[in-house]
Amino acid sequence: MIKIITINAQQTYALRHSILRPQHPLEACQYPGDTASTTRHLGAFLKDQLVGICSTYIATHPSLRKIDSVQLRAMATAESVRGLGVGQQLLAAAESYAQSQDSNLWANARCSALGFYQQAGFSVIGDEFNIEGVGAHRLVVKRWLP
């Protein structure tokens, strides 16, 4: 059984590095806002082993109208648990947090993960863009508020 709990930023760095930015130094996995009081880091644990992570930040995307939006960032699951619903559980926890903040949820999603977000009810907005050293992305948004 997967258990989702709040963790600290430092606990996310190993998975961020190995899954999201293996070609970069570990320091590249430390993001602005990681230690802000409004930032929330979630960890998915299977038998006391951290197998998935995501982080949420109070941040508004320039093309979104809602001032107080929540950005989902650094979502990753260990390859050993892919297909077991870990990512879906993390995403549901992030959605719940955004709703508790009366905010919509958005992310700069890797193009390779768009199906995952669309299946969860996110809309893909705008054109593809490149994040240097990481790859092609699109803006995805899940709205609860007008």
PECOR-V819138 format. One record per backbone hydrogen bond with DSSP energy under -1.0 kcal/mol. CO is the residue of the C=O (numbers start at 1). NH is the residue of the N-H. Records with the same first field share a line. If there is no record, write none. Layout:
BEGIN
CO = NH + NH
END
This chain:
BEGIN
3 = 45
5 = 43
9 = 12
12 = 16
13 = 17
14 = 18
15 = 19
16 = 20 + 21
21 = 24
25 = 28
26 = 29
27 = 30
31 = 34
33 = 36
36 = 39
40 = 56
41 = 7
42 = 54
43 = 5
44 = 51 + 52
45 = 3
46 = 49
49 = 46
51 = 78
52 = 44
53 = 76
54 = 42
55 = 73
56 = 40
57 = 71
61 = 64
67 = 69
69 = 59
70 = 106
71 = 57
73 = 55
76 = 53
78 = 81
79 = 82
81 = 84
85 = 89
86 = 90
87 = 91
88 = 92
89 = 93
90 = 94
91 = 95
92 = 96
93 = 97
94 = 98
95 = 99
96 = 100
97 = 101
98 = 103
99 = 102
104 = 70
105 = 142
106 = 72
107 = 140
109 = 138
110 = 113
111 = 114
113 = 117
114 = 118
115 = 119
117 = 122
118 = 121
123 = 141
129 = 137
131 = 134 + 135
135 = 131
136 = 111
137 = 129
138 = 109
139 = 125
140 = 107
141 = 123
142 = 105
END
